[in-house]
Amino acid sequence: MDFRIQRVPVMRFGMVNAYVIQSGSGVILVDAGLPNCEARVAKSLARLGLEFRDVDLIIVTHGHFDHAGNAAVLRKLCNAPVLIHKREAIYCAGEEKMMLCPTGWVGKLLLRSGAPQSPFEFFTPELTIDGNDSFDLKPYGISGYVTPTPGHTPGSISVVLENGHTFVSDLVASGLGLGGIIPTGIAKRPPFEERPDQVATELERLLTDGARHFHLGHGFKLASRAIEKHIELLRRM
């Protein structure tokens, strides 16, 4: 199956990304971005000749506000269901607050600013996955699946297409600062990460399962060799 992939620049320079995946029979939005980013989503959809109503499914990779913050709004605009892991759904419903573990100075500065705890419109997803279960995307016109990839957060999930393009959100980042600024071809830890050992295990599994092109929530696409080097770094920690 042929896919068209359109990055949604939620913030400039690749600092925060969402993605539109289009096939001949379906359209999926991976991540909802920050609150009030719907105009940027609309512009990215338009580049593919699409509108909000063409989106069949919204996948939220985890409950941080820069990925889940606009899900409630986009759900209404698209009239599409939202999918998230059960362990993240409690944060998006406002039932619990997420733990934030900075990996360096960027995370510490963000934590001090209070930005990661910014309020957004809480929501309850129509669809969830639990445990290690995967979610088949064929009913939504996409040959691929959603798989749990914990480590960044307990319920982080990734989208794997049959052609090896994989959307890992914050499992890994690239570029300086928040991401997206040179050097973009080198993998690094995201601003927050709970279990680096678990991240390494999940990245290894994705590579074994055929992932070759890694699309990121912070930064730009990475090749499998950059991921392999990052795994080595995480294993040495």
N, C-alpha and C positions, 0 to 999 in steps of 0.2 A: 504494500500500500504506500502511495506517495503522500507525504505530509508537507504542509507549508507551516513554517514556524515564524512567528512575529514576536519579537521582544517588546514588552511594554515598559518604557522608561518611566517608572513611578517617580524616581528622582534622576536628575541629570547625571551624565558621565557613568551610567551603569551602577550608581551607588545603591539603588533599590530597583529590582526588576520583577515584573510578572511576565507571563507568556501566553500567547494565543496559539493553539495547535489546531490546524484545519486539515481535514481529509476531504475526500469527495462526498462523504456522507455524514460528517459530524464536525462540531466545533467545541473545543474545551478551553476554558480559561484556567491557567495554573497560577494561583494566588490572586488575592483581591487588592493588595497594596494598602497604602496609607489612606486614612479618611480623606474624602473629597478629591480622590484622584480619578473619578469617573470620566472626566474629559480626556485624560491621557489614554484611558482604556478605549474610549470611543474612537480616538484618532488612530490607534493601532489596529483596531478592528477595521476601520475604513480603508486602511492600506491593503487589506485583503478583500475589499469589497463587501464587508460585513457590517451588520448593525448589532446592537445589544440583543435583539430578539433572535438572532441566529445562534447564540451561545446555548449549547445543550447541557452543559455541566460546569460548575465552578468548583475547583479543587483547592482547598486551603491546606498548604503543606504543614503549617503549625500555627500556634495561637499567638505569636508575637504581633504587636499592633501594626508593624509595617508589612505584614503579609495577610493578616485577618481583618485589619481595621476597616476596610470598605466592603466587606462581604455582605452585610445586611443590605446596603444600598444597591450593590450590583445584583443581588438576588432579585430585588424588586424590578430593576431596570431590564434584566435579562429574562425574568420569569423562568429561571432555571434553578434546579436543586443545588445545594452546597454539600460537598463531601469533605469530611475531616476525620481524623482518628479520634476515637472515644476519649483518649487520655488528654486530648487538646480541647475537646468540646466543652469541658467544664470551665476552662478559662474563657472561652468565647461566650459562654452564657453568664459570665460574671460570678460563678459559684466559688472560684478560687483564684488566687493571684499566682502568676508564674514565677518560678525561681529564675534569677538572672545571674549567671556566673561569668564575669568578664574574663577575657583571654589576654587583655593587654590594655594599653592606655586609651584606645578608642572606646572600648567597652566601659572603662571606668569613667571617662568623661561623659558618655551617654547616660550612664547610671546617675551621675551627679546632676545632670541637666533635668532628669525626670522624664525625658522624652519616651523611653521604652514603657513607662507606666501611664502614658497618655490615654485618656478615656476614648472609647469608641462605642458605636452602637452594638450592644450585645445581641447575639443571635443563637438560635438552636438549629443545627444542621438537619437537613432531611435525610442524609445518608451518612453512615459512619462505618469505619472498619475497626476491628478490635484485635488485640493480640498480634499474632504474626500473619493474620489472614491478608490475602491480596484481593484486589478489586478489579474485575475485568472491565475494560473500557469499550469492548466491542458493541454492547448495547447503545453506546453513545457515538458510534461511528468511527471509533479510533482503535486501531490494532495495537494494543498495549495494555498495560495494567498499572495499578497503584500498589506500592508495597511499603510496609513499615520500614523506616530507616532511623531508628532512635539513636540518640547520642547528642545531637544539638539540643533537642528537648526530648522528653520521654515518648511523645507521640508524633514525632516528625515522620513525614511520609514523602516518597519520591514517585515520580511518574516515569515509567520506562516504556519506550516505543519499540516496536519490533525491529526497527532499523538501527538501534543502538543509541539513538538520541535519548538522553536521560535528564530529567529536571529534578535536581537535588536540593534546590533552594539553599538553605543555610548549613547544609552538611559540610560545605567547603566554600571558600570565597577566593577572590583574586584581586590584586591591586592594593595600593596604599589606602590608609584610612578606613573608611567604611567599605571601600571596594570600588573598582572601576577605574582608578587612576594608576598609572604605570607602577610596576610591571604587571601587566594583566595576564601574561601567559604562565605565571607561577602561582601555584595553589598556596593558600594560607588558611589559618583558622579564622572563623568569623568573629565578630566582636563579642559574642556570647556563645558558650559551649559548656554543656553539663558533663559529658562523658567522652573525652577524646579517645579512650580505648575502644569504646563502643562505635564511635564514628569510623575508626580504622577498620573494624570488623565489617561494618555495613558497606563501606567503600570497596573492600576486598570482595564481598559477595556480589556487589553490582558488576564489578569487572568480570568476575567468574561467569555471571549470567549474561554477559555480552554487551554491557554498557561501554560505549566508546566516545561519545561526545557529551560532556557534562555542562548543562546550562545552570547558571547560578543565580541566587537571589541577590548577591552583592558581587559585582564584577562581571566578567565576560566568559564566554565558553572556554572550557579547558579540554585538552586531549587526555587520553588515558595515561600517557607517560607522566604528565604532571600530577595526576591522581596517585600513581604508584609512588612517586617521590614523596608526596604528602603523607601517604600511609607509613612510609619508612620513618618520617619525622615524628609522626604521632606514636609509633611504636617505641621510639627512643625516649619519650617523655617519662 
